[in-house]
Amino acid sequence: MKSYSTNLKSKNILVTGGTGFVGSHLVEELVRLEANVVTTFISTSPLSYFFSQGLNKKVKMVHADVADFESMTDIVTKFETDFIFHLAAQALVETAYYNPRKTLESNITGTINILEAARLYPKVTGVIVASSDKAYGKIKSKVKSQKSKLRYQESDPLRGDHPYEVSKSAADLISTAYYRTYNLPVVITRFGNIYGEGDLNFSRIVPGIIESVVQSKKLEVRSNGSYVRDYLYVKDVVSGYLLLADNIDKAQGEAFNFGSEESLSVIEVINRFEKILHKKIDFKILNSAKNEIPYQSLDYSKIKKVLGWKPKFNLMTVGKNIYFWYKKIIKSQISSEK
């Protein structure tokens, strides 16, 4: 895999949502590269990766909502922004079902505000927009039994059906429009399920599995257990972001899928952790998930061909380290509640 260089050194970088799960890992690497980082946030947790790594002492933090246009233009201008990673979003499918307005506002209006703020400030040399495999919606024309043909390609249409999917489809199309209309150097990234140290949403399968093991309780699986996704380690995601930033001239105007070597069902993820931890995981199928897509997998051959990216990690290689990180966090949380 081609590595990224230090083109961002001493640059003023805005990371929206930089205190979140993926954002924290990106900010950590940007700090290591000696960039000047500003991050927006709405809420934080003292247990987060961002705080556990002491990143709050190394970057500027601004309490602001990306859905507030004036705030975004002020931040981009005030900090003389050179480059933007737009990660802030309402990222939960289930939350989108119960609160569609907030999701659409955050994911669509928030993206518009970032793009417009960048368009109005000529110093910005690039914007990377974090999207999702959900932007494609359901695969409707491919045979389910032929799994090799079920991988989304960037040329596939964006046709989300439900609020979360639509919010991602729309944000992607708007981002492309800003490139084609205003020549704004935008790149769209589409990922599957991202896992790793710092994801404090225990309704997601990897944190949920580990929490159930540490607390010796039964894992509740929201789906029927057969839903298939790509599972991508957060460090692979960060390397993809930085590789694109380093090659913005070549990548601008394009969308790139970032996938994993294998697609796994929820049950298969549970089985992986049983092997990693050498113990049986007790779980219960709730089958209560609403408006979720049964099978999603991403063809990442484009980013591999253009920039040489491919995933370096998988659940079997990093699962144990992730487990110990969560174990420490969960134990400290239990102790603080006593």
C-alpha positions as CSV (number, residue, x, y, z in Angstrom):
1,M,0.0,0.0,0.0
2,K,1.3,3.4,-0.9
3,S,1.8,5.6,2.1
4,Y,0.8,9.2,2.5
5,S,3.4,11.9,3.0
6,T,3.4,15.0,5.2
7,N,1.8,17.5,2.7
8,L,-0.5,18.5,5.6
9,K,2.3,19.5,7.9
10,S,1.7,23.1,9.3
11,K,-1.5,23.3,7.3
12,N,-4.7,24.5,9.0
13,I,-7.1,21.6,8.9
14,L,-10.7,21.6,9.9
15,V,-12.2,18.2,11.0
16,T,-15.9,18.4,11.6
17,G,-16.9,15.8,14.1
18,G,-13.3,15.4,15.1
19,T,-14.1,14.3,18.7
20,G,-16.2,11.4,17.5
21,F,-15.0,7.8,16.9
22,V,-13.4,8.0,13.5
23,G,-12.7,11.7,13.8
24,S,-10.6,11.1,16.9
25,H,-8.3,8.7,15.1
26,L,-8.0,11.1,12.1
27,V,-7.2,14.0,14.4
28,E,-4.6,11.9,16.2
29,E,-2.8,11.2,13.0
30,L,-3.0,14.8,11.8
31,V,-1.4,15.9,15.1
32,R,1.3,13.4,14.5
33,L,1.9,14.9,11.1
34,E,2.2,18.3,12.7
35,A,-0.9,19.9,11.2
36,N,-2.8,22.7,12.9
37,V,-6.1,21.1,13.7
38,V,-9.5,22.6,14.5
39,T,-12.4,20.4,15.3
40,T,-16.1,21.1,15.7
41,F,-18.1,19.2,18.3
42,I,-21.6,19.2,19.8
43,S,-21.0,16.8,22.7
44,T,-18.1,14.9,24.2
45,S,-17.5,12.0,26.6
46,P,-14.6,11.8,29.1
47,L,-14.3,8.1,28.1
48,S,-13.8,8.9,24.4
49,Y,-10.7,8.1,22.5
50,F,-10.3,11.8,21.9
51,F,-9.8,12.5,25.6
52,S,-8.1,9.3,26.5
53,Q,-5.4,10.2,24.0
54,G,-5.1,13.8,25.3
55,L,-6.1,15.3,21.9
56,N,-8.1,18.0,23.7
57,K,-4.7,19.5,24.7
58,K,-3.3,19.4,21.2
59,V,-6.0,20.9,19.0
60,K,-8.5,23.7,19.0
61,M,-12.0,22.7,19.8
62,V,-15.1,24.7,18.7
63,H,-18.6,23.9,20.0
64,A,-20.6,24.3,16.8
65,D,-23.3,22.5,14.8
66,V,-22.6,22.0,11.1
67,A,-26.3,22.7,10.4
68,D,-25.5,26.3,11.4
69,F,-24.2,28.0,8.3
70,E,-22.9,31.2,9.9
71,S,-20.9,29.1,12.4
72,M,-19.3,27.1,9.7
73,T,-18.3,30.1,7.6
74,D,-17.0,31.9,10.7
75,I,-14.8,28.8,11.6
76,V,-13.5,28.3,8.1
77,T,-12.6,32.0,7.7
78,K,-11.3,32.6,11.3
79,F,-8.9,29.7,11.3
80,E,-7.7,30.4,7.7
81,T,-8.6,26.8,6.8
82,D,-6.5,25.1,4.1
83,F,-8.3,21.7,4.1
84,I,-11.5,20.2,5.4
85,F,-12.4,16.7,6.5
86,H,-16.2,16.7,6.9
87,L,-17.1,13.8,9.2
88,A,-19.8,15.3,11.4
89,A,-23.2,13.6,10.8
90,Q,-26.1,11.8,12.5
91,A,-24.6,8.3,11.8
92,L,-27.2,5.9,13.2
93,V,-29.8,4.2,11.0
94,E,-32.2,3.5,13.9
95,T,-32.0,7.1,15.1
96,A,-32.8,8.3,11.6
97,Y,-36.0,6.2,11.6
98,Y,-37.3,7.9,14.7
99,N,-35.9,11.3,14.1
100,P,-35.8,11.9,10.3
101,R,-35.8,15.7,10.4
102,K,-32.7,15.9,12.6
103,T,-30.9,13.4,10.4
104,L,-31.7,15.1,7.1
105,E,-30.8,18.5,8.6
106,S,-27.5,17.3,10.0
107,N,-26.4,15.1,7.0
108,I,-27.7,17.2,4.1
109,T,-27.8,20.8,5.4
110,G,-24.6,20.2,7.3
111,T,-22.8,19.1,4.1
112,I,-24.2,22.0,2.1
113,N,-23.0,24.4,4.8
114,I,-19.4,23.0,4.7
115,L,-19.3,23.0,0.9
116,E,-20.6,26.5,0.7
117,A,-18.2,27.8,3.4
118,A,-15.4,26.2,1.4
119,R,-16.6,27.7,-1.9
120,L,-16.6,31.2,-0.3
121,Y,-13.2,30.9,1.1
122,P,-10.6,30.6,-1.7
123,K,-7.8,29.4,0.6
124,V,-9.4,25.9,1.0
125,T,-7.6,23.5,-1.3
126,G,-9.7,20.4,-0.7
127,V,-12.8,19.0,1.0
128,I,-13.2,15.3,1.8
129,V,-16.8,14.3,2.6
130,A,-17.4,11.2,4.6
131,S,-20.3,9.2,3.1
132,S,-21.4,5.6,3.5
133,D,-22.3,2.4,1.7
134,K,-25.9,3.3,2.6
135,A,-25.9,6.0,-0.1
136,Y,-26.4,3.2,-2.6
137,G,-29.5,1.9,-1.0
138,K,-30.6,-1.7,-1.7
139,I,-29.1,-3.6,-4.6
140,K,-32.2,-4.3,-6.7
141,S,-30.9,-5.7,-10.0
142,K,-28.3,-8.2,-8.9
143,V,-28.7,-11.8,-8.0
144,K,-28.4,-12.4,-4.3
145,S,-26.7,-15.8,-4.6
146,Q,-23.9,-14.4,-6.7
147,K,-22.1,-12.6,-3.9
148,S,-19.2,-11.5,-6.1
149,K,-21.7,-9.4,-8.1
150,L,-23.2,-7.9,-5.0
151,R,-20.3,-5.5,-4.3
152,Y,-21.3,-1.9,-4.9
153,Q,-19.2,0.0,-7.5
154,E,-18.9,3.8,-7.6
155,S,-20.8,3.8,-10.9
156,D,-23.9,2.3,-9.3
157,P,-26.8,4.7,-8.9
158,L,-27.5,6.3,-5.5
159,R,-31.0,5.4,-4.5
160,G,-31.6,5.4,-0.8
161,D,-35.2,4.6,0.2
162,H,-35.3,5.6,3.9
163,P,-34.2,8.7,5.8
164,Y,-30.6,7.7,6.6
165,E,-29.9,6.3,3.2
166,V,-31.5,9.3,1.5
167,S,-29.5,11.7,3.6
168,K,-26.3,10.1,2.4
169,S,-27.4,9.8,-1.3
170,A,-28.4,13.5,-1.3
171,A,-25.2,14.7,0.4
172,D,-23.1,12.8,-2.2
173,L,-25.0,14.2,-5.1
174,I,-24.7,17.8,-3.7
175,S,-21.0,17.3,-3.2
176,T,-20.6,16.2,-6.8
177,A,-22.6,19.2,-7.9
178,Y,-20.3,21.6,-6.1
179,Y,-17.3,20.1,-7.9
180,R,-19.0,20.1,-11.4
181,T,-20.5,23.6,-11.0
182,Y,-17.9,25.5,-9.0
183,N,-14.8,23.3,-9.5
184,L,-14.6,22.9,-5.7
185,P,-12.0,20.2,-5.0
186,V,-14.3,17.7,-3.3
187,V,-13.7,13.9,-2.8
188,I,-16.5,11.6,-1.5
189,T,-15.6,8.5,0.6
190,R,-17.9,5.6,1.1
191,F,-17.2,3.1,3.9
192,G,-18.9,0.1,5.3
193,N,-19.1,-0.6,9.0
194,I,-16.1,0.9,10.8
195,Y,-14.9,-0.6,14.0
196,G,-12.1,-0.1,16.5
197,E,-11.0,1.5,19.7
198,G,-13.2,4.5,20.6
199,D,-16.6,3.6,19.3
200,L,-18.8,4.2,22.3
201,N,-22.1,3.3,20.6
202,F,-22.7,-0.1,22.2
203,S,-25.7,-0.8,20.0
204,R,-23.2,-1.5,17.2
205,I,-22.1,-5.1,17.0
206,V,-18.4,-4.9,17.8
207,P,-18.7,-2.7,20.9
208,G,-21.9,-4.6,21.9
209,I,-20.1,-8.0,21.7
210,I,-17.3,-6.8,23.9
211,E,-19.6,-5.1,26.4
212,S,-21.6,-8.3,26.8
213,V,-18.4,-10.4,27.4
214,V,-16.9,-8.0,29.9
215,Q,-20.2,-7.6,31.8
216,S,-21.1,-11.3,31.4
217,K,-24.5,-10.5,30.0
218,K,-26.4,-11.8,27.0
219,L,-25.8,-9.9,23.7
220,E,-28.9,-8.6,22.0
221,V,-28.8,-8.7,18.2
222,R,-31.1,-6.2,16.7
223,S,-31.3,-7.8,13.3
224,N,-32.0,-11.5,12.5
225,G,-28.3,-12.1,12.5
226,S,-27.9,-12.6,8.8
227,Y,-27.3,-9.0,7.7
228,V,-24.0,-8.8,5.9
229,R,-21.5,-5.8,5.9
230,D,-17.9,-4.9,5.2
231,Y,-16.1,-4.4,8.5
232,L,-13.2,-2.0,8.2
233,Y,-10.7,-1.1,11.0
234,V,-10.6,2.6,11.8
235,K,-6.8,2.9,11.2
236,D,-7.4,1.7,7.6
237,V,-10.1,4.4,7.3
238,V,-7.7,7.1,8.4
239,S,-5.0,5.9,6.0
240,G,-7.5,6.2,3.2
241,Y,-8.5,9.8,4.2
242,L,-4.9,10.9,4.4
243,L,-4.0,9.3,1.1
244,L,-6.8,11.1,-0.6
245,A,-5.8,14.4,1.0
246,D,-2.3,13.9,-0.2
247,N,-3.5,13.3,-3.7
248,I,-6.4,15.8,-3.9
249,D,-5.5,17.0,-7.4
250,K,-5.8,13.5,-8.8
251,A,-8.8,12.5,-6.7
252,Q,-11.1,15.6,-6.8
253,G,-14.5,15.2,-8.2
254,E,-14.5,11.4,-7.6
255,A,-16.2,9.1,-5.1
256,F,-14.2,6.2,-3.7
257,N,-15.4,3.0,-2.0
258,F,-13.3,1.6,0.9
259,G,-14.1,-2.0,1.6
260,S,-12.7,-5.0,3.4
261,E,-11.3,-8.3,2.2
262,E,-14.4,-10.2,3.3
263,S,-18.0,-9.4,4.0
264,L,-19.4,-10.8,7.3
265,S,-22.8,-11.5,8.7
266,V,-23.6,-10.4,12.3
267,I,-23.4,-14.1,13.3
268,E,-20.0,-14.4,11.6
269,V,-18.7,-11.4,13.5
270,I,-19.8,-13.1,16.8
271,N,-18.1,-16.3,15.7
272,R,-14.9,-14.3,15.0
273,F,-14.9,-13.0,18.5
274,E,-15.5,-16.4,20.0
275,K,-12.3,-17.5,18.3
276,I,-10.4,-14.4,19.3
277,L,-11.4,-14.6,23.0
278,H,-11.6,-18.4,23.2
279,K,-15.1,-18.3,24.8
280,K,-18.7,-18.8,23.8
281,I,-20.8,-15.6,23.4
282,D,-24.4,-15.9,24.6
283,F,-26.7,-13.9,22.4
284,K,-30.4,-13.3,21.7
285,I,-31.9,-12.5,18.2
286,L,-34.4,-9.6,18.6
287,N,-35.1,-9.1,14.9
288,S,-36.2,-5.6,15.6
289,A,-34.1,-3.6,13.1
290,K,-36.1,-1.2,11.0
291,N,-35.3,-0.1,7.4
292,E,-31.9,-1.7,7.3
293,I,-30.4,-3.2,4.1
294,P,-29.8,-7.0,4.4
295,Y,-26.6,-7.2,2.3
296,Q,-24.0,-4.5,1.6
297,S,-20.5,-4.9,0.4
298,L,-18.1,-2.4,-1.4
299,D,-15.8,-3.0,-4.4
300,Y,-12.7,-1.0,-3.5
301,S,-10.8,-1.8,-6.7
302,K,-11.0,1.9,-7.8
303,I,-9.1,3.3,-4.9
304,K,-6.6,0.4,-5.0
305,K,-5.9,1.1,-8.7
306,V,-5.7,4.9,-8.4
307,L,-3.9,5.3,-5.2
308,G,-2.8,1.8,-4.1
309,W,-5.0,1.7,-1.0
310,K,-6.1,-1.7,0.5
311,P,-7.0,-2.7,4.1
312,K,-4.1,-3.8,6.3
313,F,-6.1,-5.1,9.2
314,N,-9.0,-7.5,10.0
315,L,-10.9,-8.6,13.0
316,M,-8.7,-11.6,13.7
317,T,-5.5,-9.4,13.7
318,V,-6.8,-6.5,15.8
319,G,-9.7,-8.0,17.7
320,K,-7.8,-8.8,20.9
321,N,-6.3,-5.3,21.2
322,I,-9.7,-3.8,20.7
323,Y,-11.2,-6.0,23.3
324,F,-8.6,-4.9,25.9
325,W,-9.2,-1.2,25.1
326,Y,-12.9,-1.6,25.7
327,K,-12.4,-3.8,28.8
328,K,-10.5,-1.0,30.4
329,I,-13.1,1.6,29.5
330,I,-16.0,-0.5,30.6
331,K,-14.4,-1.4,33.9
332,S,-13.6,2.3,34.6
333,Q,-17.1,3.3,33.8
334,I,-18.5,0.6,36.2
335,S,-16.1,1.8,38.9
336,S,-17.1,5.5,38.5
337,E,-20.8,4.5,38.9
338,K,-20.3,2.8,42.2
